[in-house]
Amino acid sequence: MKRFMLALTVAAAACGLPDAVGFDGGGLADIARFLQDQVDDGAVPGVVFVLGRTDSVASTATMGRLGEDDPRPVQLNTIYDLASLTKTIGLTTATYLLMAEGRLALDEPVQDIVPEFTGDHKDGVTVRHLLTHTSGLPPWIPLHLETRDRDDALHRVFTEPLDSMPGESFVYSDLGAILMAEVVERRAGEPLDAFLQRRIFDPLDMVDTRFNPPPELLDRIAPTENDAWRGRMIRGEVHDENAFHLGGVSGHAGLFSSGADLTKFAQWMLASFAGTVSDSRPGIPGDSLRAWTGLQGNPEHGWRAIGWQKPRPDGNNSAGTRMGASAFGHTGFTGTSMWIDPGNDLFIILLTNRVHPTRENTRWFPSRAAVADMVMRADKR
């Protein structure tokens, strides 16, 4: 009965507002049924789906429960660990603001900002390399196991040898994002979390978005993994072990947010891209944003924008096969994703805790591209 009522509610919504903003109601009802099937099949405990345009929300769907031991239903304001969406919503956005203000340049050598970044060929690593994952840094090392504290971990990142020459190849690197956060903090003159709160989250009224969420939000936070290293079920603290070791604030992971908050962010990005943001909101010039979210360099280098991913012609990422060339997006290890397609004036948000109770469950991964393709088929504009 619960499943029937959910589908009926979503279908009823899909026959109203979605048609008014250019989506086929039946197609959106199909998405809701598909997502419910993923929950029923155990791909994820629960899911939040939001689809919208610059000035409207076409469809929201929430299904499933918060976790194994928390049967409460998922809601639009359920808070999820964003994992690597931190790299874009947090780190990349901070970088865009600094560049727009002339306080940071893409081709600036990282050593000019972080002189402790030492070693062979590191004088050739630029901000652009860090943000496109072409710096030559390794993808990951277990900082949480091999360093004593935050200062020791950062020293290890600064002195870790490059695996390849700067600009030579694409290697998705958490270490690069950790280093980029240090670049941002030094140019901003304040910690990354404080800068983002003051310049982005507060102005956009993103009340659920933050690092290290306070205890009063715990009741709305979906749990992640039953973590052997920490010896407990993780809830309200970052899932990523290295980010936890760094104090919960990092460029590669650590942000928590809700579907309601991310809708505000996505609509602000679409408005910024179009150059229609009011003076009272954070400012990224449209021409700059269009350049920075465009394909950077050689497509063999990972189909990357500055910070964001780009759709691939072969459909081999979470964008699916139908998004426009101006689209940009990203995913998170915990099961989160966001795609923004300015050319079609739409955004797609998917939030899950697919790592609950274990990261070994990877059944969710193909669902993101499937949803993206279903959305594009339902778009009537």
N, C-alpha and C positions, 0 to 999 in steps of 0.2 A: 504493500500500500504506500509506503514511504517513497519508493522509487517512482511509482505512478504519479503521486502528487508532485514530486520534484519536476518530472518531465512535463507535466501539465502546466505548472507554474512558469517554467522557462518558455514553453511553447506559446503560452498566452502572451508573455512579454515580447516574444519574438514576432508576434503578429501585429504589434502596435508600433512602438517607437522605432525598432530596427528598420521597418519599411520606410519610415519618415526620414531616416538618415542614410538610406541607400544600401541596406542589406536585405537579403531575402530571409524572411522569417523562418521558413521551413529549413533553410540551410543552417541557421543558427540553432534551431531545435535539434538538428542532427549532431551538431557539435556537443551540445549538452548531453545527448544520449551517449555519444562516444566517450566523453569524459566520465560519465557514470559507469560505463563498462570498465574503464581503467580502474576505477575504485573497486568495483565488484570483483574484478579479477586479481586484485592485490598488487597492482603496479604501484599504487600510492595509497596512503591512508585517507587522504582528502586532497581537494584541489580548489583553487580560486582561479576563475577565468574572467578577464575583463577585455572587452573589445570596444573601441571608441574612435572618435575623430577629434579634431582640434577643439571643437566647442560642444561635444555631446558624447554620451556613453550609449552605445548601441545595444550592448548585451552584457550582463553579468551572470555568472553561474557559479554556485558553490555547492559542493557535494562531498560526502564522506565525513570523517571525524578527525579530531585533532591528533589522536594517537591510539596505540593499543590499549592503554589504560585510561584513556580519556575519551569517552564516547560522545562528548558534546559535538554538535555539528559545526563544521567549518563555516565561517561567516566572512563577509567582505572585509571586516576589520581584523581578522585573524592575522597575527604577525608571524612572519617566516624569516628564518636565517637565509639571507640572500646569497651567501657564498660569493662566487666570482662576479656576480652582478655588482659587488662592491667596486670592482675595477672600473666600471663604466659610470654608474650612477654617482659614486663617490669620487674616486681618484680622477677619472677622466673629466668629469664636470669641473672639479677644482682646477685642473690644468687648463681647461678652456677659459675659465674666468681669468686666470692669471695671464694667459696669452692675450686675451682680449684687452686687458689693461696694460699690455706692454711690459709686464713684469717677468715674463718667461718667453723663450723662443724655442721653436721646435728643433732647430739645428745648433742649439747651444751645447757645448760639451758638458757632460755631466760632471767632470772633474772640476770645472769652474765653479760649480755650486756645492759639490760634495768632494772636497779635496782628499778625503780619506778613501775614496774609491780608487784604489791603487792596484797596479799589476800590469803585465804585458798587454799592450794594445788598448788599454782602457782609455787612453787619451783620445781615441777615435770614437768612443761611444757618446751618442747624443741623446737628447730628450726624445727625439723622434724614434730612435732605435728602441728605447724602453717602451714607448707606447705602441709600437708595432711588433714587439716581440722579436726583434732582429738584432739585439745587442750582443749576442754571443754568450750571454749568461746561461748557466744550466737551468733546467725547468724547475728543480726543487731539490732541497736537501732537508733532512729531518732536524731542523733547528731546535725543535722541542726536546730532542734527545741528545743533541751534540753540543748545545751551548747552555750556559748557566742561567742567563737572564736576558732581558731586552737589549741592554748595551752590548753584551757579548754576542748576541744573535746579529745585531746590526753590524758589528765589526766583522763577523764571518761573512755577511753578505757583501760588505765593502771590499773584502780582500779575496773573495772566491775567484779563482782563475776563470777566464773565459773558455768556453768549449769551442768557439769558432770566432772568426774575425767579425768585427762589427759590420752589419749590413749584408753579410754573406748568405745567411739562411734564416728561416723562420723557426723558432722554437718557443712555444708558449711557456712563459716563465713567470712563476710566482715571485722569484727572486727579483726580477726586473720591476715588478709592481711594488715590492717592498722598498726597493731603492727609489722608485719614482715618488713614493709617499714622502721620503726624506727630502727629495728635491722640492716638492710642494711646500712642505713645512718650512723649509729654510727661506724660500721666496715669499711665502705668505706671512712669515714672522709669527706663526702660532701653530698649535697642533692641528693635524688634519681634521679631527672630529670637531674641534671648536670652529675652524674655518668653515666647514660644511654646514654646521648648525646655524652659524650667523649669516652666511651668504646664500644658502640654498634652502635648507629645510625650514627654517623659521619664516622667511619671506613667502615660501610656497605653502605654508600652513601644513607641512608634512609632519603631523603630530606623533606618528608612530615610527618615524624613521630615525634611527640612531645606532651608534655603537654602544655596547654594554648597556642594554635596556634596564631601567630601574625595576625594583621588585614589584611596583604597582602594575606593571604591564605583564607580569609573568603569567597571569591567568589567561591571557589572550595569545600566548606564544605557543606555536606548535613544537613539540619535541623533535629532536633529530635522532642521533644514534645512541645505542647502548654502548658506550665507549670503554673498551678494555683498558686503555691507557689511563683514563681518569677514574675508572672504576665506578661509573654511574651513568644513568640516562641523562643525556645532555638536553637541557631546556633553558633557554634564556641566556646562554653563554655560547660563544661562537663554536661551531662544529669543527672548523679547521684547527688542527693542533698547533701549527706554527703561529697562526693569528692569536690563539689563546695564550701561547708562550710570550707573545709580544704585548700582552696586556689587553687584548681584545680589540685593539685599534690598529689597522694596517691598510695598505693600499690594495692588497690582494683578496681580503675577506674580512668579515666582521660586522657589516651592516645588517640590520634587521628592518623590515618594513612590511606594509600591508598592501593589499590590492587597492584600497581606497587612496592611500598615499601615492602609490606608483602611478595611478591614473593622473594625479595632479602633475607629477613629473613629466609623464609622457605628453600630456597636452601642452605643457610649457615648452617642451622641446619642439613639438610640431609648430607652435606659434613662433618660437625663436627662428626656426628654419625659414618660415614664411615672412619674417620681419614684422610680426604684428604684436609683439610683447609690449605691454604698457611700461612706462618709465618707473612704476612703483615695484616692478618685479626684477629679479636678477637678469642681467643683460649679457647675452652673447650675440654679437651682430650676425644677421642672417647669412651674409656672404662668407664670413669666416666659418660659421657652422656648416655651411654647405661644402666648403673646401675640406674641413677637418673630418667630416663624416663620409667623404668620398673615398673611393678605392685608392690606396696608397701604393705606388710603385709596382713592382712585379707581382702579378696575381699568385705566382708560385710561393710568395711570402705570406701564405695563409689567408688570402682574401680578407685583408684588414683595412679598416679605416684607422684614424687616430683614436686608439682605445677600443673601438667597437669592431665587431665582425661585420662582414658584408655577405649578401647572398652569393651563393656559388651557382654557376650555370648548370652544374651537374646535380644540384639539389642536395649536396652532401653536407648539409648542416641544418640547424634547427629552423632556418628560414623557409624550408620547403623549396618548391620549384616555381612559384608563381609571383614572388614579390618583385617590386620594381628595382631598378638600378640604384635609386637614391636611398633604399632602405638600409637600416643599420640595427644591430641587435647584439645580444649576448646571452649566455647561459650561466647557471651556477650549479656546482657539484651536488648541492642538496636537492636539486630538482626544480630550480627556478629558471625563468627565462622572460625576456622582453624583446619585442621587435617593434620598431617604429618605421613606418613607410610613408615619408612625406609626399611622394609622387601620387600615392593613392589616398592620402590624408587618413591614415588609420594607424592604430597601435594595437598590439596583442600582448597581454600580460598573462602568464601562467605561473602560479605559485604552488609548490607542493613540498612535502618533506619526504621525498622518495627514499632517503637514507634511514628512515625509521621503520623498524628498529635496527636495520643493518644496511650498510653501504653496498653489500653484495647484491641487493635487489636493483637490477639495471633495466627492468622491463619498461620503465617510463620513457627512456631515451627516444625511441622512435615516435612517441606520441606528439612531441613538440612540432616536428615537421608536418605530421599529419594534420594537426589542428591548423597550422599556418595555411596549408593548401585548402582546407575546408573553408577557412575565412575568405581566402581570395576567390574561391568559387561562389561564395555567397555575396560578394561585393558587386552591387549592380551599377555602380558609377562608371 
